[in-house]
Amino acid sequence: MQVVWAESPASARDVLERLEDETGWAYTTVKTIMSRLAEKGILSVRLRANTSLYEPLVDRDDAQRTAVEGLLERAFGGTLGPLVNFLVEDETLSKGDRKKLRAILEDESK
């Protein structure tokens, strides 16, 4: 989805070229995933010559919000505190990330 949001419209070949080094996926894998996303109403698809071009039907912020809410519900009982605690204790957050988080929390408490 990141590639389609950045380079809309994008073909399966476009996505493959951007992701191939980090995923090692075959063209058919990318094409299948994109076709399924289109079937679910997440991507639109139109043909240009013999190439399917995909465009996002879901806003990036909405998709991220839905993904985070799903993660919170499944892994942390729907509560944000345990997720933040996990990130801090697991040392996943860099010093810069911790500083930003503190600033956000301090700003929200005002």
C-alpha positions in Angstrom: 0.0 0.0 0.0 2.9 2.4 0.7 4.0 2.2 -2.9 0.5 2.7 -4.3 -0.1 5.7 -2.0 3.2 7.2 -3.1 3.0 6.4 -6.8 -0.7 6.2 -7.7 -1.6 4.9 -10.1 0.7 1.9 -9.9 0.9 -1.4 -11.6 1.9 -4.7 -10.0 5.2 -4.3 -11.8 5.8 -0.9 -10.2 5.1 -2.3 -6.8 7.4 -5.3 -7.4 10.3 -3.0 -8.5 10.0 -1.0 -5.3 9.7 -4.0 -3.0 11.7 -6.7 -4.7 14.9 -6.2 -2.8 13.3 -6.2 0.6 10.7 -8.9 0.1 12.0 -11.2 -2.6 8.4 -11.6 -3.8 7.6 -12.9 -7.3 5.5 -10.8 -9.7 2.6 -13.3 -9.3 2.6 -12.8 -5.5 2.3 -9.0 -5.8 -0.4 -9.3 -8.5 -2.4 -11.7 -6.3 -2.2 -9.4 -3.3 -3.2 -6.3 -5.3 -6.1 -8.2 -7.0 -7.3 -9.2 -3.5 -7.0 -5.7 -2.2 -9.1 -4.5 -5.2 -11.7 -7.2 -4.5 -12.0 -6.0 -0.9 -12.5 -2.4 -2.1 -9.2 -1.1 -0.8 -7.8 -0.5 -4.3 -9.5 0.5 -7.5 -8.3 -1.1 -10.7 -8.5 0.0 -14.4 -6.9 -1.4 -17.5 -4.6 0.6 -19.7 -3.5 -1.5 -22.7 -2.8 -4.9 -21.0 -1.7 -3.4 -17.7 -3.8 -3.2 -14.5 -3.3 0.2 -12.8 -4.2 0.4 -9.1 -5.2 3.4 -7.1 -6.0 3.6 -3.3 -9.6 3.9 -2.3 -8.6 4.1 1.4 -6.9 7.1 2.8 -3.4 6.4 4.4 -4.4 8.0 7.7 -7.6 5.9 7.9 -5.8 2.7 7.1 -3.1 3.4 9.7 -5.8 4.2 12.3 -7.6 1.0 11.6 -4.4 -1.0 11.7 -3.4 0.5 15.0 -6.8 0.1 16.5 -6.8 -3.6 15.4 -3.3 -4.1 17.0 -4.4 -2.4 20.2 -7.5 -4.6 20.4 -5.8 -7.9 19.6 -2.5 -7.5 21.4 -3.2 -5.0 24.2 -6.9 -5.4 25.1 -7.8 -2.1 23.4 -5.7 0.0 25.8 -2.9 2.3 24.6 -0.9 2.4 27.9 0.3 -1.2 27.7 1.4 -0.7 24.1 3.5 2.4 25.0 4.9 0.5 28.1 5.8 -2.4 25.8 7.6 -0.1 23.4 9.5 1.7 26.1 10.5 -1.5 28.0 11.4 -3.4 24.8 13.7 -0.4 23.9 12.1 -0.2 20.5 11.8 3.6 20.9 14.9 5.6 20.2 15.9 8.5 22.4 14.5 10.8 19.8 11.2 8.9 19.7 11.0 9.0 23.5 11.6 12.8 23.5 8.9 13.3 20.9 6.5 11.1 22.9 7.2 13.1 26.1 6.6 16.3 24.2 3.3 15.0 22.8 2.1 13.9 26.2 3.1 17.1 27.9 1.4 19.2 25.2 -1.8 17.1 25.5 -1.9 17.5 29.3 -1.9 21.3 29.0 
